[in-house]
Structure formats: structure tokens, C-alpha cells
């Protein structure tokens, strides 16, 4: 058996393929569902903000202010 063949099968360096398998507990399903709900909420908010020009302008102003404040704070910290 060549080294490449054993690497493809997962035998290289003594690593078992069972180590890399997904957990089988019931808690992973609930965590996956929570992650799916959070991602759907984020996508919904992004679409809602992008489709409304007033919300988009407000969010742009908020992020612009936050960005300039963060840069100002970083410059004050570095200049000391």
C-alpha cells in the first residue's frame, strides 16, 4: 500500500475516520435549528434594510458614524 493510498483512506498519521464524524446527540439538532433561525433573521433584516431607502440611509449614517468614531479612538490610542 502506498503512502498516498493510505492518506486518501484516512489512515495516515493514525487518524481514525470516526474522530471526524458529526456528533449524534439530539442537542446538535436544536443547535442547528437555532443557527438556521438566526441566519434567516439576519437575511430578513438585510433584505428589509436594502429594500427601503430611508432605512438604508439611516443604517449608512449609523455605520459611518460608528466607523469614524472607531478610527478616532484608534488614532487616540496609538498616538499616546
C-alpha positions in Angstrom: 0.0 0.0 0.0 1.4 3.3 -1.0 1.6 6.4 1.2 -0.9 8.3 -1.0 -3.4 5.4 -0.8 -3.3 5.4 3.0 -3.6 9.2 3.1 -6.8 9.1 1.0 -8.4 6.5 3.2 -7.7 8.5 6.4 -5.1 6.1 7.8 -2.2 8.4 7.6 -0.8 9.6 10.9 -3.0 7.1 12.8 -6.2 9.3 12.5 -9.4 7.3 12.6 -12.3 8.4 10.4 -14.6 8.1 13.4 -12.8 11.1 15.0 -14.1 13.4 12.3 -17.7 12.2 12.3 -20.5 14.5 13.4 -21.9 14.2 16.9 -25.0 12.0 17.2 -26.7 13.6 20.2 -30.1 15.3 20.0 -28.7 18.6 21.1 -27.0 19.2 17.8 -30.3 19.3 16.0 -31.6 22.0 18.3 -28.4 24.0 17.9 -28.7 23.6 14.1 -32.3 24.9 14.3 -31.3 27.9 16.3 -28.5 28.7 13.9 -30.9 28.4 11.0 -33.4 30.8 12.7 -30.6 33.3 13.4 -29.3 33.2 9.9 -32.8 33.6 8.4 -33.4 36.6 10.7 -30.2 38.2 9.6 -31.0 37.7 5.9 -34.5 39.1 6.5 -33.2 42.2 8.2 -30.6 42.8 5.5 -33.3 42.5 2.8 -35.6 44.8 4.6 -33.0 47.4 5.1 -31.8 47.2 1.5 -35.3 47.5 0.1 -36.2 50.7 2.0 -34.2 53.8 1.0 -34.9 55.6 4.3 -33.7 52.6 6.4 -30.7 52.2 4.1 -29.7 55.9 4.6 -30.2 55.7 8.3 -28.1 52.5 8.6 -25.5 54.0 6.4 -25.3 57.1 8.6 -25.1 54.9 11.8 -22.3 52.8 10.4 -20.5 55.9 9.1 -20.6 57.5 12.5 -19.5 54.3 14.2 -16.7 53.8 11.7 -15.4 57.4 12.2 -15.6 57.1 16.0 -13.7 53.8 16.0 -11.0 55.3 13.8 -10.7 58.3 16.0 -10.5 56.2 19.1 -7.8 54.0 17.5 -5.8 57.1 16.5 -6.0 58.5 20.0 -4.8 55.2 21.5 -1.9 54.9 19.0 -0.8 58.5 19.4 -0.2 58.1 23.2 
